[in-house]
Amino acid sequence: MFRLSDKGRGIREMFDAIAPRYDFLNRLLSFGIDRRWRRFTVRQLAVPKGGAVLDIATGTGDVALEVARQTDPSVSIVGVDFTQGMLVHGLEKVAASLYPERIRLVNAPCEALPHPDSVFDGVTIAFGIRNVVERQQGLREMFRVLKPGGIVAILEFSQPESQLFRQIYYFYFRRLLPWVGGLFSKRSAYQYLPDSVLEFPTTEEFQQMMTAAGFIELRSVPLTFGIATLHIGRRQAD
């Protein structure tokens, strides 16, 4: 049985604390751009009729709901998150949506997914991989539950390549964002966000981790001047 580390439990408690204001602050602090990034992420999947998609670190269910919007009504979606507070709000959103019968939410960590091998046609995780403490184990779990030929799409914040834009980004990310976040929620959580982004592996390093987990045909797509990057990979078909 997988046990969360002290760091993992601390991250879970932090997200529990900010869950009530999470959606509001996501929209406010990203100026709504996060919705466009999520739509683009889901468009990279190739889910057949009758297929299944797993959204890891689903939070309040934004990506799971976007998968439902973009796929055939026969596609089923499972959202997994290790934070119960987030899932409570996710359940409310799913129940109020057009897709309550298609989306199921499960409480579990990325490092120990409660699913059999090779069951999902697509796996997504948006802004969650940097919060996975045992990151390589999490990638191996994504590979394990993905069907041969299936696609993984990992959306995460990154650091812009342009020096000028990077300085502007750093000022907003390290100074303004924690201050604004602290006005409406827990300031330490919005200080953790830039800290965790700055310590996240480079694109090249993360691709090496994906390769080590078994993924092939890797692509990394920078979004909005490199503020975020979408990492795409495939499990080799049999």
Buried (B, 14 or more C-beta within 10 A) or exposed (E): EBEBEEEBEEBBEBBBBBBEBBBEBBEBBBEEBBEEBBEBBBEBBEBEEEBBBBBBBBBBBBBBBBBBEBBEEEBBBBBBBBBEBBBBBBBEBBEEBEBEEBBEBBEBBBBBBEBEEBBBBBBBBBBBBBBBBBBEBBBBBBBBBBBEEBBBBBBBBBBBEEEEBBEEBBEBBBEEBBEBBBEBBBBEBBBBBBEBBEEBBEBEEBBEBBEEBBBEEBEBBBBBEBBBBBBBBBBEEE
